Amino acid sequence: MFITTIYFKEIMCESPRTIKHGNYELTNYRPRAVAIYRCNEGYIPPKFGLGSIIICRDNGTWDRNPAECKFFAFNGYLPKDEVNKVFV
């Protein structure tokens, strides 16, 4: 009689890429984890939030690169403290 021991390696994503003028929040590095990026005050992601959330795939890679934060020329229509809330 043979006994076979099977070892499983837990799949984890690497740390998400950092971005200029922003940061991210992440609860863990396991598959299906979500990294939420936010831009610093005065900056927004291009295309109004596209790419501000990335997901750890089952194979241990992120589903996309995060969007870079771009300078937002405040035009007076939004209160300054509300700019980032609208585009995240």
Backbone as CSV, one residue per row, in Angstrom:
resi,resn,N_x,N_y,N_z,CA_x,CA_y,CA_z,C_x,C_y,C_z
1,MET,0.846,-1.184,0.000,0.000,0.000,0.000,0.888,1.244,0.000
2,PHE,0.553,2.170,-0.911,1.298,3.418,-1.005,0.445,4.563,-0.481
3,ILE,1.081,5.456,0.210,0.397,6.658,0.686,0.975,7.836,-0.094
4,THR,0.103,8.581,-0.696,0.524,9.749,-1.465,0.110,11.007,-0.727
5,THR,1.038,11.885,-0.565,0.743,13.173,0.069,0.698,14.233,-1.023
6,ILE,-0.351,14.974,-1.053,-0.503,16.045,-2.041,-0.385,17.380,-1.316
7,TYR,0.469,18.230,-1.830,0.635,19.576,-1.277,0.035,20.586,-2.240
8,PHE,-0.674,21.525,-1.702,-1.262,22.580,-2.509,-0.566,23.890,-2.200
9,LYS,-0.209,24.603,-3.234,0.368,25.929,-3.050,-0.762,26.938,-3.211
10,GLU,-0.924,27.771,-2.207,-1.976,28.785,-2.283,-1.609,29.821,-3.332
11,ILE,-2.554,30.102,-4.202,-2.329,31.109,-5.250,-2.610,32.481,-4.675
12,MET,-1.665,33.380,-4.875,-1.798,34.752,-4.381,-1.342,35.709,-5.472
13,CYS,-1.944,36.881,-5.518,-1.485,37.945,-6.409,-0.347,38.705,-5.735
14,GLU,0.539,39.244,-6.546,1.584,40.130,-6.040,0.925,41.437,-5.600
15,SER,1.685,42.282,-4.932,1.149,43.610,-4.576,0.762,44.352,-5.850
16,PRO,-0.387,45.022,-5.840,-0.779,45.791,-7.025,0.223,46.912,-7.309
17,ARG,0.242,47.337,-8.542,1.139,48.400,-8.962,0.746,49.714,-8.279
18,THR,1.745,50.459,-7.840,1.462,51.786,-7.271,1.275,52.768,-8.411
19,ILE,0.572,53.851,-8.128,0.332,54.874,-9.142,0.731,56.243,-8.603
20,LYS,1.129,57.122,-9.511,1.438,58.494,-9.115,0.134,59.202,-8.769
21,HIS,0.178,60.028,-7.772,-0.948,60.878,-7.366,-2.155,60.071,-6.892
22,GLY,-1.911,58.894,-6.297,-3.020,58.096,-5.795,-2.531,56.934,-4.948
23,ASN,-3.478,56.157,-4.445,-3.152,54.985,-3.631,-4.245,53.935,-3.823
24,TYR,-4.097,52.804,-3.155,-5.118,51.766,-3.249,-5.397,51.157,-1.888
25,GLU,-6.573,50.538,-1.785,-6.967,49.780,-0.600,-7.159,48.331,-1.043
26,LEU,-6.707,47.409,-0.199,-6.774,45.997,-0.536,-6.904,45.204,0.757
27,THR,-7.802,44.226,0.796,-7.993,43.441,2.016,-7.100,42.205,2.059
28,ASN,-6.820,41.598,0.884,-5.942,40.428,0.840,-5.415,40.247,-0.580
29,TYR,-4.622,39.212,-0.790,-3.991,38.967,-2.090,-4.483,37.678,-2.739
30,ARG,-5.562,37.122,-2.239,-6.103,35.869,-2.764,-6.916,36.123,-4.035
31,PRO,-7.132,35.077,-4.853,-7.968,35.228,-6.034,-9.336,35.826,-5.692
32,ARG,-9.778,36.679,-6.560,-11.037,37.436,-6.472,-10.972,38.612,-5.505
33,ALA,-9.796,38.873,-4.935,-9.637,40.073,-4.102,-9.744,41.297,-5.005
34,VAL,-10.204,42.384,-4.447,-10.395,43.619,-5.209,-9.489,44.703,-4.639
35,ALA,-8.762,45.369,-5.520,-7.963,46.529,-5.140,-8.699,47.762,-5.672
36,ILE,-8.986,48.699,-4.780,-9.697,49.920,-5.156,-8.708,51.079,-5.118
37,TYR,-8.521,51.702,-6.267,-7.610,52.840,-6.386,-8.377,54.136,-6.220
38,ARG,-7.729,55.072,-5.572,-8.290,56.421,-5.415,-7.206,57.424,-5.753
39,CYS,-7.620,58.481,-6.397,-6.685,59.543,-6.761,-6.627,60.589,-5.655
40,ASN,-5.469,61.213,-5.528,-5.322,62.297,-4.567,-6.192,63.478,-4.987
41,GLU,-6.422,64.367,-4.063,-7.224,65.549,-4.337,-6.650,66.312,-5.521
42,GLY,-7.532,66.687,-6.440,-7.118,67.427,-7.623,-6.775,66.543,-8.806
43,TYR,-6.870,65.210,-8.631,-6.554,64.271,-9.704,-7.718,63.303,-9.890
44,ILE,-7.893,62.834,-11.117,-8.944,61.856,-11.424,-8.375,60.789,-12.349
45,PRO,-8.969,59.582,-12.329,-8.571,58.590,-13.334,-9.185,58.977,-14.678
46,PRO,-8.521,58.651,-15.787,-9.110,58.970,-17.092,-10.403,58.202,-17.310
47,LYS,-11.246,58.707,-18.147,-12.534,58.081,-18.491,-13.420,57.871,-17.277
48,PHE,-13.373,58.788,-16.333,-14.296,58.817,-15.198,-14.370,57.517,-14.419
49,GLY,-13.213,57.006,-14.009,-13.189,55.875,-13.099,-12.840,54.541,-13.714
50,LEU,-12.758,54.447,-15.043,-12.412,53.182,-15.672,-11.031,52.741,-15.213
51,GLY,-10.923,51.534,-14.691,-9.640,51.015,-14.226,-9.319,51.346,-12.787
52,SER,-10.260,51.968,-12.057,-9.974,52.296,-10.670,-10.203,51.101,-9.743
53,ILE,-10.731,49.997,-10.278,-10.887,48.759,-9.526,-10.233,47.645,-10.349
54,ILE,-9.341,46.881,-9.709,-8.749,45.725,-10.377,-9.000,44.490,-9.522
55,ILE,-9.044,43.323,-10.154,-9.409,42.091,-9.474,-8.300,41.051,-9.648
56,CYS,-7.987,40.357,-8.565,-7.007,39.267,-8.607,-7.660,38.063,-9.282
57,ARG,-7.066,37.601,-10.371,-7.599,36.444,-11.099,-7.262,35.142,-10.360
58,ASP,-7.938,34.081,-10.753,-7.697,32.765,-10.146,-6.275,32.255,-10.384
59,ASN,-5.594,32.773,-11.418,-4.231,32.331,-11.708,-3.168,33.182,-11.000
60,GLY,-3.588,34.135,-10.156,-2.646,34.943,-9.381,-2.147,36.193,-10.077
61,THR,-2.825,36.629,-11.126,-2.462,37.876,-11.803,-3.626,38.852,-11.697
62,TRP,-3.317,40.139,-11.813,-4.368,41.160,-11.784,-5.012,41.239,-13.171
63,ASP,-6.298,41.546,-13.209,-7.028,41.523,-14.478,-6.678,42.680,-15.408
64,ARG,-6.055,43.722,-14.913,-5.649,44.869,-15.742,-4.693,45.729,-14.943
65,ASN,-4.078,46.674,-15.614,-3.276,47.679,-14.916,-4.214,48.766,-14.424
66,PRO,-3.928,49.354,-13.280,-4.785,50.437,-12.808,-4.617,51.676,-13.686
67,ALA,-5.650,52.463,-13.761,-5.596,53.725,-14.500,-4.707,54.711,-13.750
68,GLU,-3.999,55.532,-14.477,-3.180,56.576,-13.856,-4.052,57.780,-13.531
69,CYS,-3.736,58.458,-12.461,-4.472,59.656,-12.071,-3.953,60.854,-12.876
70,LYS,-4.860,61.619,-13.402,-4.514,62.795,-14.203,-4.987,64.051,-13.472
71,PHE,-4.266,65.133,-13.688,-4.629,66.406,-13.067,-5.998,66.842,-13.560
72,PHE,-6.830,67.299,-12.633,-8.175,67.764,-12.962,-8.228,69.262,-12.741
73,ALA,-8.444,70.013,-13.814,-8.546,71.468,-13.697,-9.915,71.793,-13.122
74,PHE,-9.946,72.170,-11.873,-11.206,72.479,-11.191,-11.908,73.627,-11.911
75,ASN,-13.156,73.391,-12.285,-13.887,74.394,-13.065,-14.951,75.137,-12.267
76,GLY,-15.049,74.893,-10.975,-15.998,75.616,-10.152,-17.364,74.979,-10.033
77,TYR,-17.635,73.883,-10.740,-18.957,73.265,-10.684,-19.114,72.273,-9.539
78,LEU,-18.027,71.721,-9.050,-18.094,70.788,-7.929,-17.334,71.365,-6.746
79,PRO,-17.858,71.189,-5.535,-17.061,71.583,-4.377,-15.752,70.801,-4.395
80,LYS,-14.676,71.447,-4.035,-13.353,70.829,-4.134,-13.277,69.493,-3.401
81,ASP,-13.919,69.347,-2.242,-13.851,68.093,-1.495,-14.710,66.992,-2.118
82,GLU,-15.532,67.299,-3.115,-16.387,66.306,-3.759,-15.799,65.769,-5.060
83,VAL,-14.737,66.370,-5.557,-14.193,65.977,-6.854,-13.808,64.510,-6.879
84,ASN,-13.033,64.025,-5.926,-12.588,62.631,-5.931,-13.744,61.652,-5.720
85,LYS,-14.756,62.025,-4.963,-15.868,61.133,-4.691,-16.644,60.813,-5.976
86,VAL,-16.759,61.771,-6.865,-17.528,61.598,-8.081,-16.853,60.638,-9.041
87,PHE,-15.539,60.642,-9.089,-14.820,59.888,-10.103,-14.230,58.577,-9.610
88,VAL,-14.539,58.159,-8.402,-13.992,56.891,-7.887,-15.004,55.801,-8.048
